[in-house]
């Protein structure tokens, strides 16, 4: 085959490849735009809320990816804890995605060694008394020193997978209240558990127990670049 024919064949191959590549990029771009529009639409449907769009969008993205990887019994229930916010604000949210509404919104405590008012430091280590970020699946309930409590299993290796070993659970605490905030200037803090106000907390646990997804969010450390689900 002459040099001209060889160059002609190469040009055809390259042309096809470039067209194919461009088409693929276009499809990915359209898919990304459509997905973002979907997430924005769901968020707007939630109405007035203290939940940030950023926290919700990461949580929804993770749920979408985890559905095919693990057993989630309650796929329409998504709980988001937004630790970008002050402890004096509501930052615990239960969302019903099928109804596109927030079922519950309240205060929630973070670990005592994670920060004063807004947590900035997180750990997966036992006895660190810090919160851990990332995606969790809810487990079974039990009665402990805080009454009814809900066990959690961390889904992210090296980030929160020691949750059950650390006894990181959802429970109620008297230091999670507006009265405590008035006295101290911030919410009380836990040993790492996402502790809730005592009012109606048993109803909260009943909604999210037995394999629903929880996402604990903060953008103040390297977590966003190390999670497999974001």
C-alpha positions in Angstrom: 0.0 0.0 0.0 1.4 3.4 -1.0 2.1 6.2 1.5 -0.9 8.2 0.2 -3.3 5.3 0.8 -1.9 4.7 4.3 -2.4 8.4 5.2 -5.9 8.3 3.8 -6.8 5.3 5.9 -5.3 6.9 9.0 -7.3 10.1 8.4 -10.5 8.1 8.1 -9.8 6.2 11.3 -8.9 9.3 13.2 -12.0 11.1 11.8 -14.3 8.4 13.0 -12.6 8.2 16.4 -12.9 11.9 16.9 -16.6 12.0 15.9 -17.3 9.1 18.2 -15.4 10.7 21.0 -17.3 14.0 20.5 -20.6 12.2 20.4 -19.8 10.5 23.7 -18.8 13.8 25.3 -22.0 15.3 24.1 -24.1 12.5 25.6 -22.3 12.7 28.9 -22.8 16.4 29.0 -26.5 16.1 28.3 -26.8 13.3 30.9 -25.1 15.5 33.5 -27.3 18.5 32.7 -30.4 16.3 33.0 -29.3 14.8 36.3 -28.5 18.2 37.8 -31.9 19.5 36.7 -33.6 16.5 38.3 -31.8 17.1 41.6 -32.6 20.8 41.5 -36.2 20.1 40.8 -36.5 17.7 43.8 -34.8 20.2 46.1 -37.1 23.0 45.0 -40.1 20.7 45.7 -39.0 20.3 49.3 -40.0 24.0 50.0 -38.5 26.3 52.6 -35.9 24.4 54.5 -32.6 25.0 56.4 -31.1 22.1 54.4 -28.5 23.4 51.9 -28.7 22.4 48.2 -25.0 21.3 48.3 -25.6 18.8 51.2 -28.8 17.5 49.5 -27.2 17.1 46.1 -24.3 15.0 47.5 -26.7 12.9 49.5 -29.0 12.2 46.6 -26.0 11.4 44.3 -24.7 8.9 46.9 -28.2 7.3 47.3 -28.4 6.9 43.5 -25.1 5.1 43.4 -25.6 3.0 46.5 -29.0 1.6 45.5 -27.4 -1.0 43.2 -24.5 -1.8 45.6 -26.2 -2.5 48.9 -29.6 -3.6 50.4 -31.5 -0.4 51.2 -35.0 -1.3 52.4 -36.3 2.3 52.5 -35.1 3.7 49.2 -37.5 6.7 49.4 -36.2 7.8 52.8 -33.0 9.9 52.9 -31.6 11.5 56.1 -29.1 14.3 55.8 -27.0 15.8 58.6 -25.4 19.1 57.5 -22.4 19.7 59.7 -21.6 22.8 57.7 -24.1 24.5 59.9 -24.0 25.9 63.4 -25.2 23.6 66.2 -27.7 26.3 67.0 -29.5 25.6 63.7 -31.6 22.8 62.5 -29.3 20.5 60.6 -30.9 17.0 60.8 -33.3 16.3 58.0 -35.5 13.3 57.0 -36.7 13.5 53.4 -39.4 11.4 51.7 -38.2 11.4 48.1 -41.4 9.8 46.8 -43.5 12.6 48.3 -40.7 15.2 47.8 -41.2 16.6 51.2 -39.2 16.9 54.5 -40.7 14.7 57.2 -38.6 16.0 60.0 -36.1 18.8 60.7 -34.3 19.4 64.0 -31.2 20.0 66.0 -28.5 17.4 66.1 -25.3 17.2 68.2 -21.8 16.4 67.0 -18.8 14.9 68.7 -17.1 16.9 71.5 -13.7 16.8 69.9 -14.9 17.7 66.4 -15.4 21.4 67.2 -17.1 24.0 69.4 -20.1 25.1 67.5 -19.4 24.0 63.9 -17.5 20.7 63.6 -14.3 20.9 61.6 -12.4 17.8 62.6 -13.6 14.2 62.0 -12.4 10.7 62.9 -13.1 7.1 62.4 -11.0 6.1 65.5 -12.3 4.6 68.7 -12.2 7.0 71.7 -11.6 10.0 69.4 -15.0 11.5 70.6 -15.3 12.9 67.1 -18.1 12.6 64.5 -17.5 10.7 61.3 -18.7 11.9 57.9 -20.2 10.0 55.0 -22.9 7.5 54.2 -24.4 5.1 56.7 -27.1 2.5 56.7 -29.4 2.3 59.7 -29.6 -0.9 61.6 -31.6 -2.3 64.5 -32.9 -0.6 67.6 -32.1 -1.3 71.2 -32.7 0.2 74.6 -29.6 1.5 76.3 -28.7 4.2 78.9 -30.2 6.9 76.6 -33.4 4.8 76.1 -34.4 3.8 72.6 -31.4 4.0 70.3 -30.6 3.1 66.7 -27.4 1.4 65.5 -25.6 2.6 62.5 -23.2 0.9 60.0 -20.7 3.1 58.2 -20.4 2.3 54.5 -17.1 4.1 53.7 -13.8 2.3 54.5 -11.4 4.3 56.5 -14.0 7.1 56.9 -16.8 5.8 59.0 -16.7 1.9 58.9 -15.8 1.7 62.6 -19.2 3.2 63.5 -20.6 0.0 65.0 -17.4 -0.8 66.8 -17.3 2.8 68.2 -21.0 2.5 69.3 -22.0 5.5 67.1 -25.7 5.4 67.4 -28.7 7.7 67.1 -30.2 8.5 70.5 -31.8 11.4 72.4 -30.0 13.6 74.9 -31.0 16.4 77.2 -28.1 18.6 76.0 -29.7 18.8 72.5 -32.3 21.5 73.2 -32.9 25.2 72.7 -32.7 25.6 76.4 -29.1 24.3 76.5 -28.2 26.7 73.6 -29.6 29.6 75.7 -27.5 28.6 78.7 -24.2 27.7 76.9 -24.3 29.5 73.6 -24.1 26.3 71.6 -25.6 22.9 71.5 -24.3 20.2 73.8 -21.9 17.7 72.3 -21.7 13.9 72.3 -18.9 11.3 72.2 -19.4 11.1 68.4 -23.1 10.1 68.1 -25.6 12.2 66.2 -27.7 12.9 69.2 -31.2 14.2 68.9 -33.7 16.3 70.9 -35.9 14.2 73.2 -39.2 15.4 71.7 -40.6 12.9 69.3 -37.3 11.2 68.8 -38.9 7.7 69.0 -41.0 8.6 65.9 -37.8 9.7 64.1 -36.1 6.4 64.8 -39.2 4.5 63.7 -39.1 6.3 60.3 -35.5 5.7 59.6 -34.7 2.3 61.3 -34.0 -0.9 59.4 -31.8 0.0 56.4 -32.5 3.5 55.3 -29.6 5.8 54.2 -28.0 8.6 56.3 -25.5 11.1 54.9 -23.4 13.2 57.3 -22.0 16.1 55.3 -19.2 18.7 55.7 -16.9 20.3 53.1 -14.3 21.4 55.6 -11.8 18.6 55.1 -10.7 16.1 52.4 -13.7 13.9 52.6 -15.3 15.2 49.4 -12.3 14.0 47.4 -12.0 10.6 49.0 -15.5 9.3 49.1 -16.3 6.6 46.5 -20.0 7.8 46.3 -19.6 11.5 45.4 
